[in-house]
Amino acid sequence: MTQRLAALGEGDVLQLLRGPGLTLQLPPFVARLTSDIPRVAIDLLRLYGDFELGDVDDFADFHLAVSHDRGLHAVWRRLAGRRQARFSTDGLAAFTTLPAQQAFHMVEWGLNWAVTAHAHHFVVYHAAVLERGGRALVLPAPPGSGKSTLTAALAHRGWRLLSDELALLDAREGMLYGLARPVNLKNQAIPLMRAFAPDAVMTEPVPDTLKGTLSLMKAPADAIARVREGARPAWVVVPSYEAGATAYLEPLPKAQAHLLLADQAFNYDIHGVNGFEATADLVDGASCWAFTYASLDDAVRVFDELAAAP
């Protein structure tokens, strides 16, 4: 019988993390995680409680670890109350050390890195994906565009969340997939989303990171329950937050949309001609728009109208 992470207590999760590792089903992947940091167990239960567990003997695509840093410098930092954490994959350190309070964010960043570095059976874009009626909305955007805030809002207003960060395109069937992982919120987006979606499950804010204050928002239950379902691309929308702006869409040339997606793809060059053709097919089958907004309520209205249009 399938067991979900939420069936375990915090102590059980930490024991698995410290021992053989916790195996988590993250369709279409399986990840095995180890950690000696209690906060990781707490946030795993909060954000991934609805996901299925695997067995310790199951094959895992990714082996990830986040642990307290060791050595002389680590001893000094611990005595000073400034413990550091280190991320590694397959036993090899991948990032610089960061304050231990950022350990769970290191898990998320590390999983992003593992997928983009190895999942080349997909064309992987840095873009959010949501679904309505079997059709996928793709939101590619550079940092600061308000993509994640908009994604979080739509996910709590009738759109199914596939992904906030990584859009996975199966080029053979032309379908988009996501992992229904948490949405990464920064700075003023955190209180904004608490007010917009009071029932949203979020981690405690972590201040003083390189990106400011961070919090992760759990994917809604329906998104996790349907995590294996893909969606066919229907809209490519490039969002831009602009204080005081009236929400509006304007047509985006398909050539420009293609260039933007190519620029936001992690493995476009690896796929070569197939990457070009897959991206061209995605864009050709979608309506493409630039979107400016300030109010989340207005943004939701505009996207609902877009989905309702023939």
Secondary structure, DSSP 8 states (H G I E B T S, - for coil): ---BGGGS-HHHHHHHHHTT-EEEEETTEEEEEEE--HHHHHHHHHHHTTSBB--TTS--SEEEEEEE--SHHHHHHHHTT--EEEEEETTEE-S--EEGGGHHHHHHHHHHHHHHHH-TTSEEEEEEEEEETTEEEEEE--TTSSHHHHHHHHHTTT-EEEESSEEEEETTTTEEE-----EEEETTHHHHHHHH-TT--B---EEEETTEEEEEE---HHHHHTTT--BEEEEEEEEEE-TT---EEEE--HHHHHHHHHHHBSSHHHHTHHHHHHHHHHHHTSEEEEEEES-HHHHHHHHHHHHH--
